[in-house]
Amino acid sequence: MTESPESTERATAPASARAEPDEFSFLPEDADRVGLGSALPAHRRITVTRAEDAVVSAIEWGSHPPQVTLLHGAGLNAHTWDPTVLCLNVGTLAVDLPGHGDSTWRDDADYGPARNADAVADLLTEIDAGPQVVVGQSLGGLTGILLAAAHPELVSHLILVDIVPALPQTADAADAPADTAPVPAGTGAPVTDPGAAESAATPGKPTLAQIREFMTGRRQYDSREQIIDRALAFGYGPDRGALTRGVTLNTRRRDDGQYEFKHHLAHLAPEAALAAGRDSADLWEPLTGLSIPVLLIRGRQGVIDTAQVAEFLRRVPQGDVVELDSGHNVQEDSPAALADLVRAFSERPSPN
C-alpha cells in the first residue's frame, strides 16, 4: 500500500500540474454546507497495486481503521462522498472504482460489478480493515452485492443507494410469485408502467437517460466552464457552485491544455461505456442469498420505481426500504440524512 503525502506531490509536480486545484481544497466548503464548521477529519489518499501493476486508489478518512466502505456510481469517483463522510464521523474508506478517479483504466474496459468487486476485495484485504458496512450507489451498489456474496468476511452490512438489479425481461411462469410483495406507502415509489416513457427530469436532478447521454458525449473541452455549462444544460445541479466542485474533482487538464473527464467511460464508445451496469438481472440471485442486513435507500427523484421496490422486497424479505428527498446521487443531494441512515443501520446486529 502506498500513501501520497500532499507536500511531496506539490514539491515534485511540474508547473502545469501545480496550477491544478488540490483534491481536498473543497473540504472547507463541504464542511460549511453540512454545518460542521472548520473541524475536518484526518484524510489521506492510499493506493494498492494489484496484478500487472493495476492500481486501486481510495481516500481513507478518520484516525481509526475504516468501518464503512463507500462505492460510487458510474462516471463518479471517491469525492462524491465527501459531504457524507464529513457527516458520518467514523473511520471510512471511499474507493475509486477501476477506471475512475485515480484508479487504473482497464485495457479491456470491463467495469462491470464482478471486476469491480475483485478490485475492492483486494484493497480491503491489503489494508486488513475487517468486515465493513458497504454503501454502494448505482454501479457501486451492484458491485457491493457481488463483493458481499464472494467475500462475506469483508462485508457485515450492505446498503444499496438508489439501485437494485435490473428486472428480468421475461419471467418464467414457474418462478413467478402468486402474490407481488406490497410496496410500503412510505417509500413514495412512483407507480411506473414498464413500457412507458421515462418521467420528466426534476430541476437539478437529471433523468437516467440524461446522465447516460452526458457521460458518453463530448470527450474534450477548452475549459472546465464549458463542462459546467453542458452539465447545466443536461439538468445537473443544484447550482453552478456545486457543479464547479464536482467537475473540478472529476476532470483533468491534458498536456495540450484541453480538459477531459478522469473516468474511462467518457472515452469509450457509448455501448461499451454503458455496459457496466447493464444486464444486471443475474445479481438478484447473489443478493437473495445474503445473510447480512441489507438496506435499500431510494431517492424520491431517483431511478427506482414501484416494480423494482416490490421485487426487492419479494426477493429480500429481510431487507428494508427507506426513501430520501433526493435524486439518483443521494450522497450529494442529501448527505446528512444519508449519513444518519448509515450510522443507524450499521448498529444492526450482523452474523459477521
Residue pairs with C-beta under 8 A, 6 or more apart in sequence:
1 46
1 47
1 48
1 126
1 127
2 46
2 47
2 48
2 49
3 44
3 45
3 46
4 44
4 45
4 46
4 47
6 22
6 24
10 18
10 22
16 253
16 255
20 252
20 253
21 248
23 45
23 79
23 249
24 43
26 79
26 82
26 245
26 248
26 249
27 40
27 43
27 82
27 86
28 38
28 40
29 245
30 82
30 83
30 86
30 245
31 37
31 38
31 39
31 40
31 86
33 83
34 83
34 86
34 87
34 335
34 336
35 336
36 86
36 87
40 86
41 61
41 62
41 63
41 85
41 86
41 89
42 61
42 62
42 63
43 59
43 60
43 61
44 59
44 60
45 57
45 58
45 59
45 60
45 102
46 57
46 58
46 59
46 60
46 127
47 55
47 56
47 57
47 58
47 102
48 55
48 56
48 58
48 122
48 123
48 126
48 127
49 55
50 56
50 119
50 122
53 104
54 98
54 104
54 106
54 119
55 102
55 103
55 104
56 95
56 96
56 98
56 103
56 104
56 119
56 120
56 122
56 123
57 78
57 95
57 96
57 101
57 102
57 103
58 78
58 93
58 94
58 95
58 96
58 123
59 78
59 79
59 93
59 94
60 66
60 91
60 92
60 93
60 127
61 85
61 88
61 91
61 92
61 93
61 94
62 89
62 90
62 91
62 92
63 91
64 90
64 91
65 91
65 127
65 129
65 130
66 91
66 92
66 93
66 127
66 129
66 132
67 90
67 91
67 92
67 132
67 133
67 346
68 88
68 90
68 91
68 92
68 93
68 132
68 133
68 134
68 135
68 342
68 346
69 92
69 93
69 94
69 95
69 120
69 124
69 129
69 132
69 133
69 134
69 135
70 78
70 81
70 84
70 85
70 92
70 93
70 94
70 95
70 135
70 136
70 140
70 331
71 95
71 97
71 116
71 120
71 134
71 135
71 136
71 137
71 139
71 140
71 141
71 143
71 144
72 78
72 80
72 81
72 94
72 95
72 96
72 97
72 100
72 137
72 138
72 139
72 140
72 331
73 80
73 137
73 138
73 139
73 140
73 163
73 328
73 329
74 111
74 138
74 139
74 215
74 263
74 265
74 276
74 277
75 100
75 211
75 215
75 250
75 261
75 263
75 265
75 266
76 100
76 137
76 250
76 263
76 329
77 96
77 100
77 101
77 102
77 249
77 250
77 262
77 263
78 94
78 95
78 96
78 101
79 94
79 101
79 249
79 250
80 137
80 246
80 329
80 331
80 332
81 92
81 94
81 331
82 94
83 331
83 332
83 335
83 336
84 331
84 335
84 338
84 339
84 342
85 92
85 94
85 339
86 335
87 335
87 336
87 338
87 339
87 340
88 339
88 342
88 343
90 343
93 123
93 124
93 127
93 129
93 132
95 103
95 120
95 123
96 102
96 103
97 103
97 111
97 116
97 119
97 120
97 139
97 140
97 143
98 104
98 105
98 106
98 111
98 115
98 116
98 119
99 105
99 106
99 109
99 111
99 263
99 264
99 265
100 111
100 262
100 263
100 264
100 265
101 250
101 262
101 263
102 262
103 119
105 264
106 115
106 264
109 264
109 268
109 272
111 139
111 264
111 265
111 275
111 276
112 275
112 276
112 277
113 139
113 142
113 143
113 145
113 146
113 276
113 277
113 280
113 283
114 146
116 139
116 140
116 143
116 146
117 143
117 144
117 146
117 147
117 150
117 151
120 143
120 147
121 147
121 150
121 151
121 154
124 132
124 151
124 154
125 154
129 154
131 153
131 154
131 155
131 156
131 350
131 352
132 154
132 155
132 156
133 156
133 157
133 159
133 342
133 345
133 346
134 144
134 147
134 148
134 154
134 155
134 157
134 158
134 159
135 144
135 159
135 161
135 342
136 142
136 143
136 144
136 145
136 158
136 159
136 160
136 161
136 163
137 161
137 162
137 163
137 328
137 329
137 330
137 331
138 161
138 162
138 163
138 277
138 328
139 163
139 276
139 277
140 161
140 163
141 159
141 160
141 161
141 162
141 163
141 164
142 163
142 165
142 277
142 280
142 283
144 155
144 158
144 159
144 160
145 158
145 160
145 165
145 283
145 286
145 287
145 290
146 283
146 286
147 154
147 155
148 154
148 155
148 158
148 286
148 290
148 292
149 286
149 287
149 289
149 290
150 286
152 291
152 292
152 352
153 352
155 292
155 352
156 292
156 346
156 350
156 352
157 292
157 293
157 294
157 295
157 345
157 346
157 348
157 350
158 290
158 292
158 293
158 294
158 295
159 294
159 295
159 296
159 297
159 341
159 342
159 345
160 294
160 295
160 296
160 297
161 297
161 299
161 330
161 331
161 338
162 297
162 298
162 299
162 302
162 303
162 304
162 328
162 329
162 330
163 303
163 304
164 287
164 296
164 304
164 308
164 309
164 311
164 312
165 280
165 281
165 282
165 283
165 284
165 287
166 278
166 279
166 280
166 281
167 194
167 281
167 307
167 308
167 311
168 281
168 284
169 281
177 314
180 310
180 314
181 310
181 311
181 313
181 314
181 317
182 310
182 313
183 189
183 306
183 309
183 310
183 313
184 313
184 321
186 323
187 298
187 309
187 321
187 322
187 323
188 300
188 323
189 298
189 304
189 305
189 306
189 308
189 309
189 323
190 199
190 305
190 306
191 305
191 306
192 199
192 305
192 306
192 307
194 307
198 207
198 208
198 209
199 207
200 207
201 207
201 210
201 235
202 301
202 327
203 235
203 237
204 235
204 236
204 237
204 238
204 239
204 327
205 235
205 237
205 299
205 301
205 302
205 326
205 327
205 328
205 333
206 214
206 234
206 235
206 236
206 327
206 328
207 235
207 303
208 303
208 328
210 234
210 235
211 234
211 328
212 270
212 274
213 234
214 230
214 231
214 234
214 236
215 265
215 266
215 273
216 265
216 266
216 268
216 269
216 270
216 273
216 274
217 230
218 230
219 260
219 261
219 266
219 267
220 254
220 258
220 259
220 260
221 227
221 230
221 258
221 259
221 260
222 258
222 259
223 259
224 244
224 247
224 248
224 251
224 259
226 259
227 247
227 251
227 259
228 240
228 243
228 244
228 247
231 243
231 246
231 247
232 240
232 243
236 243
236 246
237 243
238 333
242 332
246 332
250 261
250 262
250 263
251 259
251 260
251 261
251 262
252 259
252 260
252 262
253 259
254 260
260 266
260 267
261 267
265 273
265 276
266 273
284 311
284 315
287 294
287 315
287 316
288 315
288 316
290 316
291 351
292 350
292 351
292 352
293 318
293 319
293 320
293 345
293 348
293 349
293 350
294 316
294 318
294 319
294 320
295 319
295 320
295 321
295 322
295 341
295 345
296 304
296 309
296 312
296 319
296 320
296 321
296 322
297 321
297 322
297 323
297 324
297 330
297 338
297 341
298 304
298 309
298 321
298 322
298 323
298 324
299 323
299 324
299 325
299 326
299 327
299 328
299 329
299 330
299 333
299 334
300 323
300 324
300 325
300 326
301 325
301 326
301 327
301 328
302 326
302 327
302 328
302 330
303 328
309 321
312 319
312 321
313 319
313 321
320 345
322 341
324 330
324 333
324 334
324 337
324 338
324 341
325 333
325 334
326 333
326 334
327 333
330 338
331 338
